[in-house]
Amino acid sequence: MITAHGLTKRYGDRTVVQDLDFTVRPGTVTGFLGPNGAGKSTTMRMLLGLDTPTQGRSTVNGRSYATHPAPLTQVGALLEARSVHPGRSAFNHLMALAHTHGIPRRRVEEVIDLAGLTDAAHRRVKGFSLGMGQRLGVAAALLGDPATVILDEPVNGLDPEGVLWIRTLLTSLTAEGRTVLVSSHLMSEMALTADHLIVVGRGRLLADTTVAELIRSAGGASVRAVTPQPEELRAHLTDPNVTVTVTPTAVHTPTPESRELRIRGVDAAHIGHVAATHAITLHELTPQTVSLEQAFIDLTQESVDHRPHRQHQPTAAAAGADIGAATGAAA
């Protein structure tokens, strides 16, 4: 288990992480999310004793990382896959780590096989692709068979097979009761693998919740209904928890008189039953769900330092002048 209590990091007058409190529990994949510059990497470095907190403290399996006599057997981490001597082979790199903790050679061979690096084990790391470097980093994190695993962007550079491998690996680690903390910018992967989420922005905690709860709070599920009888359908959806929004135009509907409704608080089966009971025509009835990506963007939009500027669109007059100038030049 990982805990953080009042974790704070300042560099001069700049606060990178501010008063973070959270717990990462065993048996779940916890996604650690935030925009660039949110303080994720600094937080993970403090958890691993690589940076000293300005205030607060953190523990891994009940004690600070630095006080574990054999830390590789307690927590395995991947923060920077390329932090390997380029002249070493994958096998020798792992053997060097193993010697520091009394880990036997057979365990090195096991994690090499687990990471799919058997054929490349004796090649120099400087010739590795980004994806192979990631696999080696994961192998190093698992070398001590730790109860806690911390991975920063583990799918970076991996091909689809590698991404599936990481996804399966995370699931198997939590099935064994291990604590897993994963930082990633790929919301699609977090939606598939994470059970719990810790979201930070500008160094502050924004959410400590489940994936389902975050999506629900961002708008949850709705149903898209297309019908030429929007008012009749709305009149028969009388539950006080149901909200119905009628789109004012007929864009993207099969007939000019049809209207699109967005209905929340009731599922598609109930809407279909109501429509059938009252002879209301439905052209479409489609469940809609807010994606984790959209929920994340909504939650963190005030914590993003850089936003793309809207591209300048020339006015009609300016566009006409440009066309005229181009015609004159051509003449």
BELGILIN-V484957 format. One record per backbone hydrogen bond with DSSP energy under -0.5 kcal/mol. NH is the residue of the N-H (numbers start at 0). CO is the residue of the C=O. Records with the same first field share a line. If there is no record, write none. Layout:
# BELGILIN-V484957
NH=CO + CO
This chain:
# BELGILIN-V484957
1=23
2=58
3=21
4=56
6=19
7=54
8=16
10=13
11=9
13=10
14=12
15=8 + 13
16=8
17=202
18=16
19=6
21=3
23=1
24=22
26=177
27=24
29=27 + 179
30=28 + 195
31=181
32=30 + 197
37=34
42=38
43=39
44=40
45=41
46=42
47=43
48=45
49=44
50=44
52=50
53=7
54=7
56=4
58=2
59=62
60=0
62=59
66=63
67=64
70=67
72=69
73=70
74=70
75=147
77=149
82=79
83=81
87=84
89=119 + 122
90=120
92=88
93=89
94=90
95=91
96=92
97=93
98=94
99=95
100=96 + 97
101=97 + 98
102=97
106=103
107=103
108=104
109=105
110=106
111=107
112=108
113=109
114=110
115=112
116=111
119=116
120=116 + 117
122=119
124=87
125=85
126=123
127=124
132=128
133=129
134=130
135=131
136=132
137=133
138=134
139=135
140=136
141=137
142=138 + 139
144=141
147=73
148=178
149=75
150=180
151=77
152=150 + 182
155=152
157=154
162=158
163=159
164=160
165=161
166=162
167=163
168=164
169=165
170=166
171=167
172=168
173=169
174=170
175=171
176=173
177=172
178=146
179=27 + 177
180=148
181=29
182=150
183=31
186=184
189=185
190=186
191=187
192=188
193=189
194=28
195=28
196=208
197=30
198=206
199=32
200=203
202=37
203=200
205=198
206=198
208=196
210=194
213=209
214=210
215=211
216=212
217=213
218=215
219=214
221=287
222=262
223=285
224=222 + 260
225=283
226=258
232=228
233=229
234=230
235=231 + 232
236=232 + 233
237=235
241=238
242=263
244=261
246=244 + 259
252=249
257=254
258=226
259=248
260=224
261=244
262=222 + 260
263=242
270=266
271=267
272=268
273=269
274=270
275=271
276=272
277=273
278=275
279=274
280=278
282=225
283=225
285=223
287=221
289=219
294=290
295=291
296=292
297=293
298=294
299=295
300=296
302=299
303=300
304=302
313=311
318=314
319=315
320=316
321=317
322=318
323=319
324=320
325=321
326=322
327=323
328=324
329=325
330=326
